[in-house]
Amino acid sequence: MNSVFSLKFIVKSSDIDDLNHVNNVSYVQWMDTVAFEHLAHLTKDNPLPEYVWVVMRHEIDYLKQAVLGDEVIAKTWVGKTRGFTSERLMEFYKDDVLILKAKTIWAMLDSKTYKPARIREKVLNILQPIK
């Protein structure tokens, strides 16, 4: 597994749905936050302003629930990367119990033209640091 990045969330009342657990929309927002923070962490020494990333696909398995006040730890790492796409894998935990697994396919675009840009070695070395 590549370098794992973690971020903590505390479930707020705005995250709760009519069934009194975290709404799927909140999970997707958390996934976006974790992806953004992880990329910022990876690129802090080597910014990549010439590229932007957009979501092409989400796959989410909701395994258990989280409720108001729970602490949820999100873990993410970069998966298969080829062409202009890169997988981001995530797991969310409550009390060390896996509650959600997700895979998102991101596309890298040129920041000026918004056209797909092939992920070359420079970017790959930043996305998948060797530990």
C-alpha positions in Angstrom: 0.0 0.0 0.0 1.2 3.5 -0.8 1.6 6.2 1.7 -1.6 6.4 3.8 -3.0 9.8 4.8 -5.6 10.2 7.6 -8.0 12.8 8.6 -10.5 12.9 11.5 -14.1 14.0 11.4 -16.6 14.5 14.3 -20.2 13.8 13.2 -22.2 17.0 13.5 -26.0 17.4 13.5 -25.8 18.7 9.9 -24.3 15.3 8.9 -27.3 13.3 10.2 -30.2 12.2 8.0 -33.8 11.1 8.8 -32.5 7.7 9.9 -30.3 9.3 12.6 -27.0 8.3 11.0 -24.5 10.0 8.7 -26.1 10.9 5.4 -24.4 9.6 2.3 -23.9 13.2 1.0 -21.8 13.9 4.1 -19.6 11.0 3.3 -19.1 12.2 -0.3 -18.2 15.7 1.0 -15.7 14.1 3.5 -14.2 12.1 0.6 -13.7 15.3 -1.3 -12.1 17.0 1.7 -9.8 14.1 2.4 -8.7 13.9 -1.3 -8.1 17.7 -1.4 -6.1 17.6 1.9 -4.1 14.6 0.8 -3.2 16.1 -2.5 -2.2 19.4 -0.8 0.0 17.3 1.5 1.7 15.4 -1.4 2.3 18.6 -3.4 3.4 20.9 -0.6 7.0 20.8 -1.8 6.2 20.2 -5.5 3.1 22.2 -6.5 1.4 21.2 -9.7 -0.5 24.3 -10.8 -0.5 23.2 -14.4 -3.1 20.5 -13.5 -6.5 20.2 -12.0 -8.4 17.0 -10.9 -12.0 16.1 -11.5 -14.0 13.1 -10.4 -15.1 10.6 -13.0 -16.6 7.9 -10.8 -17.3 7.0 -7.2 -17.8 3.5 -5.8 -18.9 3.4 -2.2 -19.7 0.5 0.1 -21.6 1.5 3.2 -20.7 -1.2 5.8 -21.7 0.2 9.2 -23.2 3.5 10.5 -21.9 6.5 12.4 -24.1 8.7 14.5 -24.0 12.2 16.1 -20.9 12.8 18.1 -18.9 9.9 16.7 -15.3 10.3 15.7 -14.6 9.0 12.2 -11.1 8.5 10.8 -10.8 8.6 7.1 -7.7 6.9 5.5 -6.7 7.4 1.9 -4.0 6.4 -0.5 -3.5 6.5 -4.3 -4.2 3.3 -6.2 -3.7 2.4 -9.9 -2.6 5.4 -12.0 -2.3 5.3 -15.7 -3.1 7.4 -18.7 -4.9 10.5 -17.4 -6.7 8.7 -14.5 -5.8 7.8 -10.9 -7.6 5.8 -8.3 -8.0 7.1 -4.8 -8.9 4.5 -2.3 -10.5 5.4 1.1 -11.6 3.6 4.2 -13.6 5.2 7.0 -13.3 3.9 10.6 -15.2 4.3 13.8 -13.6 2.8 16.9 -11.2 0.9 14.6 -14.2 -0.7 12.8 -14.4 -0.3 9.1 -17.6 1.5 8.3 -17.1 2.6 4.7 -14.9 1.6 1.7 -14.7 3.8 -1.4 -12.8 4.1 -4.7 -12.9 7.2 -6.7 -11.5 7.6 -10.2 -10.0 11.0 -10.8 -9.0 12.5 -14.1 -6.1 14.9 -14.4 -6.7 17.9 -16.7 -4.5 20.6 -18.1 -5.4 23.7 -15.9 -5.6 26.0 -19.0 -7.4 23.9 -21.5 -9.3 21.5 -19.2 -8.4 18.7 -21.6 -7.1 15.4 -20.2 -3.4 15.4 -19.5 -1.4 12.2 -19.4 0.1 11.5 -16.0 3.8 11.4 -16.5 6.6 10.3 -14.1 6.9 13.8 -12.4 3.3 13.6 -11.2 3.4 9.9 -10.6 6.4 10.3 -8.2 4.4 12.9 -6.2 1.2 10.8 -6.1 2.8 7.6 -5.1 5.8 8.4 -2.8 7.9 5.4 -1.8 8.0 4.9 1.9 
